[in-house]
Amino acid sequence: MTASLVAAVAALALLTVLPGPDLAVVTRLALSSGRGQALRGALGIVTGLLVWGLLTVAGLAALLAASAAAYAVVTWAGAGYLVLLGLVALWQSRSAPAAVHQLPARSGQGGFRTGLVTNLLNPKIAVFYTGLLPSLVPDGAPQTPTLVGLVLVHGLLTLAWLGSYTSMVVRASGVLQRPRVRQALDRLTGVVLIGMGVRVAATARA
């Protein structure tokens, strides 16, 4: 059973570091609003994972994954949100290169809210948690407690990865914050977010 748990954690770690909307959003927050907002964004993402985990244990996420209509609604909402974030990045990049762009953040909650909404509107998390996660439970292990443990491990791995990634981006800020580089990154991030939104929309099934 120990070997199976190690394999399960290794699978979660691999899935954690794969690029996706969460990483793009944290990149955007780190470049536009700094370490604090990026870390809040990571916390929002992890909170979203925990919510999906609770829904999975309760069986509700399986209903979403099985319902074409519900899946389509969440998919289109998530795609629209990513496109909106991308358009904001492109709009901000139109300004003079010397300008420093800041995402709106009231009472320090902007980053957390952005990360949370991005994750909650990602139906692929529901599909992953209801389809793959149960298969990682070792034979003979109690289903519900092990699922809860795997969700918590996934949350911790995600927080550690996004926190480390944020630190790397911030350490490179001397180069990344140069006006021309910053403007190019704003535009690149905007295009990537819009592209991800389009790709998410393409998976919607009505």
N, C-alpha and C positions, 0 to 999 in steps of 0.2 A: 504493500500500500504506500510505503514511503516513496518508492521509486515513481509510482503513479502520481503522487502529489508533486514531486519535483518536476515531472514532465508537464503537469498542468500549469505550474507556476512559470515554467520556461515558455510554454505556449502563450500565456497571458503577457509575459514580458515582450515576446516577439510582436504580438498584436499591438501592444502599447506604443512601441517606437515606430510603427508604420505611419507614414505621413497621411494626414487627413484634415478635415475641417478644424478640429481642435488645435492642431499644431499651427495651422495658418492663422487662426484667431489669436493665439498666444503671441505669435510673431508680430502680428499687427499691433497688439497692445504694448508689447515690449518696445517697439520702434516709435510708437506715437505717444505713449503715456508713461513709459519707464517701467522699472522693475516692480514697483508696488502694484500697479494695475495689472501687469502680466501675471503676477502671483495670485492676485484676486481672481483673475480669469481662470487660472488653473484650479483654484478652489471651487469656483463655480462649475467647472467641468467635472470635477470629482464628485461634487454634490449631485450633479445630473446622473452620473454613473450609479451612485447610491440609490437615487430614486428609481432608476431603471431596474436595479437589483431587487429592491423591495417589490416592485411591480411583478418582476419575474417570479419571485418566491410566492407571491399572492396569486399568480396565474394570469394576471391581467395583461402582461406584455405578450403572452402567447396569443391572446385574443386579437391584439393589434397586428401581430405578425401573420395571423391567419385570415384577417379581414382585409380584403382588397380595398374596400372603400376607406376604412380607417387608416390603412397604410398610406393610401394615396393622399389623404388630407394632411397627415403629418409630413409626408415627403414633400408636398408642394409648399407647405409652410416653412419647412427647413430650407428648401431650395431658395425660396423668396428671401429669407433672412440672410443667407450667405450672399446672394446677389446684392442685397441692400448694403451689407458691410463692404462689399467690393466697390460698389458705386461711391460710397462715402470716401473710401481710400482714394479712388481716382479723382473725385471732386476736390479733395484736399491737396492732391498733388499738382493741381493746376496752378497753385499760388507760387509766388517767387520762391526759388530754392532756399533762400536764407530763412524762410519762415519755419517755425517749429509748430507742427500740428499737434493738437491735443484732442483726444476723444472726450466727449462730454462725460463727466463723472460726478454725480451729486453725492456728497457725503462719502466719497470713496467707494461707492457701490457700482460704478459703471462697469469696471472690469469683471466683477463677480457676476453681474447680471448678464453680460455678454457671453461669458463662458457657460453659464447655466442654461440660457436659452438655446445656444448653439447645440449643446449636448442633448437637451430634452427634445429638440426638433430633429434629431438624427434617428430615423426609424431603424437604421442598420444596427444600432446598439440593441434595440429590442430583438431583432432577428438573431444577433450574435448571442445575446443572453439566453434566449429561449431555444436556440438551435444548437450552438456549440458548447456553451457553458455546462449544461447537464452532462454532456459526454465526457467532460473532464473530471467528473466525480468518480473516484476509484471504486471498483467493485467492492461491495461490502460496507462501504462508508455510508453513514446516515445522510440522506439526500438533502434535506432542508438545511441542517447546520453546515454541511460542507459547501453548499451553494452560497450561503451567507458568507462563509469564510473566504471563498474564492472571489466574491464581489469585493470584500474588504481588501484582499490582496491586490486585486486589479486597481482599486482606488489608490492604494498606497504606491503601487508601481507607477501609476499615471502621475500622481503628485510629484514623486521623485524625479521622473523623467522630464516633466514640464518645468519643474523648478530648476533642474540642471540646465535644461535648454535655455531658459530665461537668463540664467547667469552667463551662459556663453554669449548670448546676443548682447547683453549689457556690457560684458567685458570688451566686446568688439565695437562698442558704441562710438569710440573715437574715430573709427573709419566709417561706420554706418551712419553717423550723424553729419558727415560732411554734406553740404547742401546738395550737390549734384547726385551723390550716392543716395542720399535720403529720398530725393524726389524719384529716382529710378526705382528704389525699393518700394516706395508708396505705390507706384504704378504697377510694379510686378506683383505686389501683394494683392492689389485690387483685381488684377486680371486673374490671379490664381483663385481668389475667393469666388469671383463670378464663374470661372470655369468649374469649380467644385459645385457651385449652385446648379449650373446647367447639368452637370453629371448626375447630381442627386435627383433633379427633376426627371431625367431620362429613365430613372428606375421606378418612377411612379407607375402603378398599375391601377387603372380605373375599373 
